[in-house]
Amino acid sequence: MFDSKSYNIFILFKLNIILVLITCVNSCNQKEANKSNKKNTPSISNQKSIKRFSSLTVLDTLINGVKDVGTIKFKSDTSFTFHLKCNSRDSLIIYKLETGCACTTTETQTPKTVKPDEILGIKVRYNTNIKGSFIQDILVFNNSNTNPIIITIKGIVK
């Protein structure tokens, strides 16, 4: 079936995959623990808002700056789309999208030009092969802000 060298390579490959998965899960869990340990300023828990930035508006309803995506089925194919509107008189360039962990990915290609009053959808996918609650940030880097716009999602995979 396998010679000794091929078998050793196969075992090392499997161990590397396991190590990557453990690192991702630990990173996600640590990030969630850090967020829950931070002391937030008191706010009205049911206050709904539309998050506004200097030249972009997140059109999705957020509660305390977070989009709660609810309960997601384990191992389901799940994605979310956020909508940003350009408030500037000039076109904006979304030049990079980043996520806080490998378990969250964006499917929107960058760079992306957004014209005045145009709405851009940013599609995000979360790895539902990991059970439990999650909180993830999506960073939107653009040419009008020195700091990225941060969109946060949270939910539970059951």
PLY file of the C-alpha trace (Angstrom):
ply
format ascii 1.0
element vertex 158
property float x
property float y
property float z
element edge 157
property int vertex1
property int vertex2
end_header
0.00 0.00 0.00
2.50 2.69 1.22
6.22 2.41 1.52
7.74 3.69 4.76
8.73 7.11 3.38
5.30 7.75 1.82
3.58 6.68 5.02
5.69 9.09 7.10
4.92 11.96 4.71
1.22 11.09 4.86
1.26 11.12 8.70
3.11 14.46 8.78
0.58 15.94 6.37
-2.33 14.81 8.57
-0.63 16.19 11.68
-0.13 19.56 9.97
-3.81 19.74 9.06
-4.83 18.91 12.64
-2.43 21.55 13.97
-3.88 24.21 11.63
-7.44 23.35 12.70
-6.54 23.46 16.40
-4.79 26.81 15.93
-7.82 28.27 14.16
-10.25 27.05 16.83
-8.00 28.33 19.63
-7.58 31.67 17.89
-11.33 32.05 17.44
-12.06 31.04 21.03
-9.36 33.34 22.43
-10.66 36.28 20.40
-14.19 35.64 21.67
-12.97 35.39 25.27
-11.02 38.64 24.93
-14.07 40.45 23.58
-16.35 39.17 26.34
-13.80 40.17 29.02
-13.55 43.78 27.81
-15.53 46.29 29.81
-17.96 48.07 27.53
-19.64 51.34 28.28
-23.27 50.86 29.31
-25.75 51.09 26.48
-29.35 50.23 25.78
-29.25 46.56 24.73
-32.15 46.78 22.29
-31.02 50.01 20.64
-30.92 49.53 16.88
-28.70 51.73 14.79
-27.33 52.18 11.34
-23.56 52.53 11.65
-22.26 55.70 9.95
-18.69 56.44 9.01
-17.27 59.56 7.39
-17.90 58.41 3.84
-19.55 54.98 4.12
-22.77 53.87 5.83
-23.48 50.27 6.84
-27.10 49.87 5.77
-27.72 46.68 7.74
-29.40 47.02 11.14
-26.89 46.58 13.93
-27.49 46.26 17.66
-24.73 48.01 19.59
-22.54 47.88 16.48
-22.89 44.10 16.02
-24.86 42.06 13.49
-26.33 39.04 15.28
-26.73 36.31 12.65
-28.49 34.03 15.15
-28.24 30.25 15.25
-26.63 28.52 12.29
-26.86 24.82 11.52
-23.63 22.84 12.02
-21.82 22.10 8.70
-24.25 24.24 6.69
-23.24 26.43 3.76
-23.84 29.86 5.30
-22.90 33.34 4.16
-23.96 36.87 5.07
-23.98 40.03 2.97
-23.38 43.49 4.41
-24.39 46.55 2.45
-22.29 49.72 2.43
-23.42 52.97 0.82
-20.97 55.59 -0.44
-21.79 58.99 1.15
-18.91 60.81 -0.51
-19.07 63.16 -3.49
-16.19 61.18 -4.96
-15.85 57.49 -5.63
-14.30 55.40 -2.87
-11.94 52.52 -3.30
-12.28 49.51 -1.02
-8.74 48.25 -1.38
-8.64 45.46 1.19
-10.99 43.30 3.28
-9.60 41.36 6.25
-11.11 38.98 8.75
-9.93 38.25 12.27
-9.47 34.51 11.75
-9.21 31.90 9.00
-12.66 30.61 10.00
-14.21 33.75 8.44
-13.65 34.70 4.81
-14.86 37.41 2.46
-15.92 36.59 -1.07
-15.95 40.17 -2.37
-13.00 40.87 -4.64
-10.82 43.93 -3.96
-9.95 46.54 -5.01
-13.53 47.67 -5.58
-14.64 51.15 -6.61
-17.87 52.46 -5.06
-19.42 55.48 -6.78
-21.34 58.21 -4.91
-24.72 56.89 -3.62
-23.83 53.39 -4.88
-24.40 50.40 -2.58
-21.76 47.68 -2.29
-22.51 44.22 -0.92
-19.74 42.52 1.05
-20.28 38.77 1.22
-18.87 37.01 4.29
-18.71 33.27 4.95
-18.23 31.65 8.38
-16.86 28.10 8.80
-19.80 26.21 10.30
-17.67 23.11 10.92
-16.86 24.59 14.34
-19.63 24.29 16.95
-20.23 27.01 19.53
-20.65 30.76 19.72
-18.52 33.13 17.68
-17.74 36.82 17.32
-15.78 37.89 14.25
-14.67 41.23 12.82
-14.49 42.15 9.16
-12.16 45.08 8.46
-12.92 47.28 5.44
-9.92 49.34 4.32
-10.72 52.24 2.00
-9.09 55.39 0.64
-11.10 57.85 2.77
-10.37 56.54 6.29
-6.97 55.97 7.85
-8.47 53.30 10.12
-10.52 50.43 8.70
-14.27 50.25 9.13
-15.04 47.31 11.42
-18.16 45.20 10.89
-18.75 42.62 13.63
-20.85 39.46 13.32
-21.85 37.10 16.10
-23.85 33.91 16.27
-23.99 30.31 17.41
-23.30 27.17 15.40
-25.37 24.20 16.62
0 1
1 2
2 3
3 4
4 5
5 6
6 7
7 8
8 9
9 10
10 11
11 12
12 13
13 14
14 15
15 16
16 17
17 18
18 19
19 20
20 21
21 22
22 23
23 24
24 25
25 26
26 27
27 28
28 29
29 30
30 31
31 32
32 33
33 34
34 35
35 36
36 37
37 38
38 39
39 40
40 41
41 42
42 43
43 44
44 45
45 46
46 47
47 48
48 49
49 50
50 51
51 52
52 53
53 54
54 55
55 56
56 57
57 58
58 59
59 60
60 61
61 62
62 63
63 64
64 65
65 66
66 67
67 68
68 69
69 70
70 71
71 72
72 73
73 74
74 75
75 76
76 77
77 78
78 79
79 80
80 81
81 82
82 83
83 84
84 85
85 86
86 87
87 88
88 89
89 90
90 91
91 92
92 93
93 94
94 95
95 96
96 97
97 98
98 99
99 100
100 101
101 102
102 103
103 104
104 105
105 106
106 107
107 108
108 109
109 110
110 111
111 112
112 113
113 114
114 115
115 116
116 117
117 118
118 119
119 120
120 121
121 122
122 123
123 124
124 125
125 126
126 127
127 128
128 129
129 130
130 131
131 132
132 133
133 134
134 135
135 136
136 137
137 138
138 139
139 140
140 141
141 142
142 143
143 144
144 145
145 146
146 147
147 148
148 149
149 150
150 151
151 152
152 153
153 154
154 155
155 156
156 157
